[in-house]
């Protein structure tokens, strides 16, 4: 292996290690990519396709599950992802979260 190749491989490995260490610190501190992280307060919380209690169920969360949502509430629902909404009344923002 040439010196140039070894330097490139070493740099790539260093970047991966730095990224992994920073990602672990963010997750450990409770940081949220959206700024809003919630905990489920119901025994089972249905995730629905739209912000409507009659919409198709596309997933489920169990009590005490934590996940990111977009800040704010629309029609009584929090948006988790595209085509994935949960009833806001069964979630509690995590302390320090910007919900």
Chimera marker file (.cmm) of the C-alpha trace (Angstrom):
<marker_set name="trace">
<marker id="1" x="0.000" y="0.000" z="0.000" r="1" g="1" b="0" radius="0.5"/>
<marker id="2" x="1.406" y="3.398" z="-0.935" r="1" g="1" b="0" radius="0.5"/>
<marker id="3" x="1.834" y="6.218" z="1.575" r="1" g="1" b="0" radius="0.5"/>
<marker id="4" x="-0.848" y="8.251" z="-0.205" r="1" g="1" b="0" radius="0.5"/>
<marker id="5" x="-3.370" y="5.392" z="0.030" r="1" g="1" b="0" radius="0.5"/>
<marker id="6" x="-2.515" y="4.806" z="3.690" r="1" g="1" b="0" radius="0.5"/>
<marker id="7" x="-3.051" y="8.506" z="4.469" r="1" g="1" b="0" radius="0.5"/>
<marker id="8" x="-6.436" y="8.530" z="2.727" r="1" g="1" b="0" radius="0.5"/>
<marker id="9" x="-7.566" y="5.361" z="4.506" r="1" g="1" b="0" radius="0.5"/>
<marker id="10" x="-6.348" y="6.751" z="7.834" r="1" g="1" b="0" radius="0.5"/>
<marker id="11" x="-8.208" y="10.035" z="7.274" r="1" g="1" b="0" radius="0.5"/>
<marker id="12" x="-11.435" y="8.207" z="6.428" r="1" g="1" b="0" radius="0.5"/>
<marker id="13" x="-11.155" y="6.053" z="9.546" r="1" g="1" b="0" radius="0.5"/>
<marker id="14" x="-10.466" y="9.139" z="11.679" r="1" g="1" b="0" radius="0.5"/>
<marker id="15" x="-13.574" y="10.881" z="10.290" r="1" g="1" b="0" radius="0.5"/>
<marker id="16" x="-15.733" y="7.819" z="10.992" r="1" g="1" b="0" radius="0.5"/>
<marker id="17" x="-14.430" y="7.566" z="14.565" r="1" g="1" b="0" radius="0.5"/>
<marker id="18" x="-15.007" y="11.286" z="15.227" r="1" g="1" b="0" radius="0.5"/>
<marker id="19" x="-18.523" y="11.086" z="13.786" r="1" g="1" b="0" radius="0.5"/>
<marker id="20" x="-19.360" y="8.014" z="15.881" r="1" g="1" b="0" radius="0.5"/>
<marker id="21" x="-18.079" y="9.634" z="19.078" r="1" g="1" b="0" radius="0.5"/>
<marker id="22" x="-20.043" y="12.848" z="18.469" r="1" g="1" b="0" radius="0.5"/>
<marker id="23" x="-23.209" y="10.913" z="17.605" r="1" g="1" b="0" radius="0.5"/>
<marker id="24" x="-22.936" y="8.934" z="20.851" r="1" g="1" b="0" radius="0.5"/>
<marker id="25" x="-22.585" y="12.138" z="22.874" r="1" g="1" b="0" radius="0.5"/>
<marker id="26" x="-25.685" y="13.650" z="21.242" r="1" g="1" b="0" radius="0.5"/>
<marker id="27" x="-27.766" y="10.559" z="21.899" r="1" g="1" b="0" radius="0.5"/>
<marker id="28" x="-26.543" y="10.278" z="25.484" r="1" g="1" b="0" radius="0.5"/>
<marker id="29" x="-27.452" y="13.896" z="26.200" r="1" g="1" b="0" radius="0.5"/>
<marker id="30" x="-31.008" y="13.333" z="24.947" r="1" g="1" b="0" radius="0.5"/>
<marker id="31" x="-30.511" y="15.623" z="21.966" r="1" g="1" b="0" radius="0.5"/>
<marker id="32" x="-33.206" y="15.429" z="19.350" r="1" g="1" b="0" radius="0.5"/>
<marker id="33" x="-32.751" y="15.991" z="15.631" r="1" g="1" b="0" radius="0.5"/>
<marker id="34" x="-36.106" y="17.806" z="15.531" r="1" g="1" b="0" radius="0.5"/>
<marker id="35" x="-35.764" y="19.572" z="18.876" r="1" g="1" b="0" radius="0.5"/>
<marker id="36" x="-38.834" y="17.739" z="20.189" r="1" g="1" b="0" radius="0.5"/>
<marker id="37" x="-38.605" y="14.369" z="21.946" r="1" g="1" b="0" radius="0.5"/>
<marker id="38" x="-41.613" y="12.785" z="23.641" r="1" g="1" b="0" radius="0.5"/>
<marker id="39" x="-42.425" y="9.835" z="25.919" r="1" g="1" b="0" radius="0.5"/>
<marker id="40" x="-45.528" y="7.669" z="25.408" r="1" g="1" b="0" radius="0.5"/>
<marker id="41" x="-47.961" y="7.810" z="28.352" r="1" g="1" b="0" radius="0.5"/>
<marker id="42" x="-50.549" y="5.306" z="27.042" r="1" g="1" b="0" radius="0.5"/>
<marker id="43" x="-50.154" y="1.525" z="27.322" r="1" g="1" b="0" radius="0.5"/>
<marker id="44" x="-50.167" y="1.338" z="23.500" r="1" g="1" b="0" radius="0.5"/>
<marker id="45" x="-50.147" y="4.376" z="21.206" r="1" g="1" b="0" radius="0.5"/>
<marker id="46" x="-51.213" y="3.958" z="17.588" r="1" g="1" b="0" radius="0.5"/>
<marker id="47" x="-49.312" y="5.829" z="14.898" r="1" g="1" b="0" radius="0.5"/>
<marker id="48" x="-51.669" y="6.889" z="12.123" r="1" g="1" b="0" radius="0.5"/>
<marker id="49" x="-51.229" y="7.756" z="8.462" r="1" g="1" b="0" radius="0.5"/>
<marker id="50" x="-52.737" y="11.239" z="8.894" r="1" g="1" b="0" radius="0.5"/>
<marker id="51" x="-53.650" y="13.581" z="11.769" r="1" g="1" b="0" radius="0.5"/>
<marker id="52" x="-57.047" y="11.913" z="12.179" r="1" g="1" b="0" radius="0.5"/>
<marker id="53" x="-58.183" y="9.421" z="14.826" r="1" g="1" b="0" radius="0.5"/>
<marker id="54" x="-59.925" y="7.377" z="12.134" r="1" g="1" b="0" radius="0.5"/>
<marker id="55" x="-56.900" y="7.197" z="9.823" r="1" g="1" b="0" radius="0.5"/>
<marker id="56" x="-55.142" y="3.932" z="9.002" r="1" g="1" b="0" radius="0.5"/>
<marker id="57" x="-52.845" y="2.621" z="11.777" r="1" g="1" b="0" radius="0.5"/>
<marker id="58" x="-49.255" y="2.415" z="10.463" r="1" g="1" b="0" radius="0.5"/>
<marker id="59" x="-47.400" y="1.552" z="13.667" r="1" g="1" b="0" radius="0.5"/>
<marker id="60" x="-47.569" y="1.274" z="17.464" r="1" g="1" b="0" radius="0.5"/>
<marker id="61" x="-45.531" y="2.557" z="20.397" r="1" g="1" b="0" radius="0.5"/>
<marker id="62" x="-45.534" y="1.058" z="23.897" r="1" g="1" b="0" radius="0.5"/>
<marker id="63" x="-45.658" y="2.977" z="27.203" r="1" g="1" b="0" radius="0.5"/>
<marker id="64" x="-42.436" y="4.828" z="28.040" r="1" g="1" b="0" radius="0.5"/>
<marker id="65" x="-41.125" y="4.637" z="24.449" r="1" g="1" b="0" radius="0.5"/>
<marker id="66" x="-39.273" y="7.831" z="23.498" r="1" g="1" b="0" radius="0.5"/>
<marker id="67" x="-38.972" y="9.239" z="20.006" r="1" g="1" b="0" radius="0.5"/>
<marker id="68" x="-38.542" y="12.468" z="18.050" r="1" g="1" b="0" radius="0.5"/>
<marker id="69" x="-41.505" y="14.395" z="16.686" r="1" g="1" b="0" radius="0.5"/>
<marker id="70" x="-41.839" y="17.717" z="14.961" r="1" g="1" b="0" radius="0.5"/>
<marker id="71" x="-42.541" y="20.594" z="17.342" r="1" g="1" b="0" radius="0.5"/>
<marker id="72" x="-46.168" y="21.660" z="17.622" r="1" g="1" b="0" radius="0.5"/>
<marker id="73" x="-49.513" y="19.927" z="17.479" r="1" g="1" b="0" radius="0.5"/>
<marker id="74" x="-51.936" y="19.823" z="14.547" r="1" g="1" b="0" radius="0.5"/>
<marker id="75" x="-55.540" y="18.740" z="15.024" r="1" g="1" b="0" radius="0.5"/>
<marker id="76" x="-54.525" y="17.080" z="18.334" r="1" g="1" b="0" radius="0.5"/>
<marker id="77" x="-51.698" y="15.070" z="16.717" r="1" g="1" b="0" radius="0.5"/>
<marker id="78" x="-47.914" y="15.240" z="16.641" r="1" g="1" b="0" radius="0.5"/>
<marker id="79" x="-46.109" y="14.472" z="13.383" r="1" g="1" b="0" radius="0.5"/>
<marker id="80" x="-43.475" y="11.757" z="13.799" r="1" g="1" b="0" radius="0.5"/>
<marker id="81" x="-42.540" y="11.322" z="10.119" r="1" g="1" b="0" radius="0.5"/>
<marker id="82" x="-44.130" y="11.518" z="6.696" r="1" g="1" b="0" radius="0.5"/>
<marker id="83" x="-47.481" y="9.704" z="6.946" r="1" g="1" b="0" radius="0.5"/>
<marker id="84" x="-46.940" y="8.959" z="10.667" r="1" g="1" b="0" radius="0.5"/>
<marker id="85" x="-48.866" y="10.846" z="13.374" r="1" g="1" b="0" radius="0.5"/>
<marker id="86" x="-49.615" y="10.142" z="17.046" r="1" g="1" b="0" radius="0.5"/>
<marker id="87" x="-52.275" y="11.572" z="19.370" r="1" g="1" b="0" radius="0.5"/>
<marker id="88" x="-50.587" y="14.364" z="21.356" r="1" g="1" b="0" radius="0.5"/>
<marker id="89" x="-52.676" y="13.672" z="24.480" r="1" g="1" b="0" radius="0.5"/>
<marker id="90" x="-50.820" y="10.367" z="24.951" r="1" g="1" b="0" radius="0.5"/>
<marker id="91" x="-47.331" y="11.887" z="24.729" r="1" g="1" b="0" radius="0.5"/>
<marker id="92" x="-45.322" y="13.920" z="27.224" r="1" g="1" b="0" radius="0.5"/>
<marker id="93" x="-42.419" y="16.111" z="26.060" r="1" g="1" b="0" radius="0.5"/>
<marker id="94" x="-39.079" y="15.037" z="27.550" r="1" g="1" b="0" radius="0.5"/>
<marker id="95" x="-37.618" y="17.603" z="29.960" r="1" g="1" b="0" radius="0.5"/>
<marker id="96" x="-35.600" y="20.205" z="28.070" r="1" g="1" b="0" radius="0.5"/>
<marker id="97" x="-37.243" y="19.287" z="24.764" r="1" g="1" b="0" radius="0.5"/>
<marker id="98" x="-38.485" y="22.078" z="22.487" r="1" g="1" b="0" radius="0.5"/>
<marker id="99" x="-41.966" y="20.810" z="21.760" r="1" g="1" b="0" radius="0.5"/>
<link id1="1" id2="2" r="1" g="1" b="0" radius="0.2"/>
<link id1="2" id2="3" r="1" g="1" b="0" radius="0.2"/>
<link id1="3" id2="4" r="1" g="1" b="0" radius="0.2"/>
<link id1="4" id2="5" r="1" g="1" b="0" radius="0.2"/>
<link id1="5" id2="6" r="1" g="1" b="0" radius="0.2"/>
<link id1="6" id2="7" r="1" g="1" b="0" radius="0.2"/>
<link id1="7" id2="8" r="1" g="1" b="0" radius="0.2"/>
<link id1="8" id2="9" r="1" g="1" b="0" radius="0.2"/>
<link id1="9" id2="10" r="1" g="1" b="0" radius="0.2"/>
<link id1="10" id2="11" r="1" g="1" b="0" radius="0.2"/>
<link id1="11" id2="12" r="1" g="1" b="0" radius="0.2"/>
<link id1="12" id2="13" r="1" g="1" b="0" radius="0.2"/>
<link id1="13" id2="14" r="1" g="1" b="0" radius="0.2"/>
<link id1="14" id2="15" r="1" g="1" b="0" radius="0.2"/>
<link id1="15" id2="16" r="1" g="1" b="0" radius="0.2"/>
<link id1="16" id2="17" r="1" g="1" b="0" radius="0.2"/>
<link id1="17" id2="18" r="1" g="1" b="0" radius="0.2"/>
<link id1="18" id2="19" r="1" g="1" b="0" radius="0.2"/>
<link id1="19" id2="20" r="1" g="1" b="0" radius="0.2"/>
<link id1="20" id2="21" r="1" g="1" b="0" radius="0.2"/>
<link id1="21" id2="22" r="1" g="1" b="0" radius="0.2"/>
<link id1="22" id2="23" r="1" g="1" b="0" radius="0.2"/>
<link id1="23" id2="24" r="1" g="1" b="0" radius="0.2"/>
<link id1="24" id2="25" r="1" g="1" b="0" radius="0.2"/>
<link id1="25" id2="26" r="1" g="1" b="0" radius="0.2"/>
<link id1="26" id2="27" r="1" g="1" b="0" radius="0.2"/>
<link id1="27" id2="28" r="1" g="1" b="0" radius="0.2"/>
<link id1="28" id2="29" r="1" g="1" b="0" radius="0.2"/>
<link id1="29" id2="30" r="1" g="1" b="0" radius="0.2"/>
<link id1="30" id2="31" r="1" g="1" b="0" radius="0.2"/>
<link id1="31" id2="32" r="1" g="1" b="0" radius="0.2"/>
<link id1="32" id2="33" r="1" g="1" b="0" radius="0.2"/>
<link id1="33" id2="34" r="1" g="1" b="0" radius="0.2"/>
<link id1="34" id2="35" r="1" g="1" b="0" radius="0.2"/>
<link id1="35" id2="36" r="1" g="1" b="0" radius="0.2"/>
<link id1="36" id2="37" r="1" g="1" b="0" radius="0.2"/>
<link id1="37" id2="38" r="1" g="1" b="0" radius="0.2"/>
<link id1="38" id2="39" r="1" g="1" b="0" radius="0.2"/>
<link id1="39" id2="40" r="1" g="1" b="0" radius="0.2"/>
<link id1="40" id2="41" r="1" g="1" b="0" radius="0.2"/>
<link id1="41" id2="42" r="1" g="1" b="0" radius="0.2"/>
<link id1="42" id2="43" r="1" g="1" b="0" radius="0.2"/>
<link id1="43" id2="44" r="1" g="1" b="0" radius="0.2"/>
<link id1="44" id2="45" r="1" g="1" b="0" radius="0.2"/>
<link id1="45" id2="46" r="1" g="1" b="0" radius="0.2"/>
<link id1="46" id2="47" r="1" g="1" b="0" radius="0.2"/>
<link id1="47" id2="48" r="1" g="1" b="0" radius="0.2"/>
<link id1="48" id2="49" r="1" g="1" b="0" radius="0.2"/>
<link id1="49" id2="50" r="1" g="1" b="0" radius="0.2"/>
<link id1="50" id2="51" r="1" g="1" b="0" radius="0.2"/>
<link id1="51" id2="52" r="1" g="1" b="0" radius="0.2"/>
<link id1="52" id2="53" r="1" g="1" b="0" radius="0.2"/>
<link id1="53" id2="54" r="1" g="1" b="0" radius="0.2"/>
<link id1="54" id2="55" r="1" g="1" b="0" radius="0.2"/>
<link id1="55" id2="56" r="1" g="1" b="0" radius="0.2"/>
<link id1="56" id2="57" r="1" g="1" b="0" radius="0.2"/>
<link id1="57" id2="58" r="1" g="1" b="0" radius="0.2"/>
<link id1="58" id2="59" r="1" g="1" b="0" radius="0.2"/>
<link id1="59" id2="60" r="1" g="1" b="0" radius="0.2"/>
<link id1="60" id2="61" r="1" g="1" b="0" radius="0.2"/>
<link id1="61" id2="62" r="1" g="1" b="0" radius="0.2"/>
<link id1="62" id2="63" r="1" g="1" b="0" radius="0.2"/>
<link id1="63" id2="64" r="1" g="1" b="0" radius="0.2"/>
<link id1="64" id2="65" r="1" g="1" b="0" radius="0.2"/>
<link id1="65" id2="66" r="1" g="1" b="0" radius="0.2"/>
<link id1="66" id2="67" r="1" g="1" b="0" radius="0.2"/>
<link id1="67" id2="68" r="1" g="1" b="0" radius="0.2"/>
<link id1="68" id2="69" r="1" g="1" b="0" radius="0.2"/>
<link id1="69" id2="70" r="1" g="1" b="0" radius="0.2"/>
<link id1="70" id2="71" r="1" g="1" b="0" radius="0.2"/>
<link id1="71" id2="72" r="1" g="1" b="0" radius="0.2"/>
<link id1="72" id2="73" r="1" g="1" b="0" radius="0.2"/>
<link id1="73" id2="74" r="1" g="1" b="0" radius="0.2"/>
<link id1="74" id2="75" r="1" g="1" b="0" radius="0.2"/>
<link id1="75" id2="76" r="1" g="1" b="0" radius="0.2"/>
<link id1="76" id2="77" r="1" g="1" b="0" radius="0.2"/>
<link id1="77" id2="78" r="1" g="1" b="0" radius="0.2"/>
<link id1="78" id2="79" r="1" g="1" b="0" radius="0.2"/>
<link id1="79" id2="80" r="1" g="1" b="0" radius="0.2"/>
<link id1="80" id2="81" r="1" g="1" b="0" radius="0.2"/>
<link id1="81" id2="82" r="1" g="1" b="0" radius="0.2"/>
<link id1="82" id2="83" r="1" g="1" b="0" radius="0.2"/>
<link id1="83" id2="84" r="1" g="1" b="0" radius="0.2"/>
<link id1="84" id2="85" r="1" g="1" b="0" radius="0.2"/>
<link id1="85" id2="86" r="1" g="1" b="0" radius="0.2"/>
<link id1="86" id2="87" r="1" g="1" b="0" radius="0.2"/>
<link id1="87" id2="88" r="1" g="1" b="0" radius="0.2"/>
<link id1="88" id2="89" r="1" g="1" b="0" radius="0.2"/>
<link id1="89" id2="90" r="1" g="1" b="0" radius="0.2"/>
<link id1="90" id2="91" r="1" g="1" b="0" radius="0.2"/>
<link id1="91" id2="92" r="1" g="1" b="0" radius="0.2"/>
<link id1="92" id2="93" r="1" g="1" b="0" radius="0.2"/>
<link id1="93" id2="94" r="1" g="1" b="0" radius="0.2"/>
<link id1="94" id2="95" r="1" g="1" b="0" radius="0.2"/>
<link id1="95" id2="96" r="1" g="1" b="0" radius="0.2"/>
<link id1="96" id2="97" r="1" g="1" b="0" radius="0.2"/>
<link id1="97" id2="98" r="1" g="1" b="0" radius="0.2"/>
<link id1="98" id2="99" r="1" g="1" b="0" radius="0.2"/>
</marker_set>
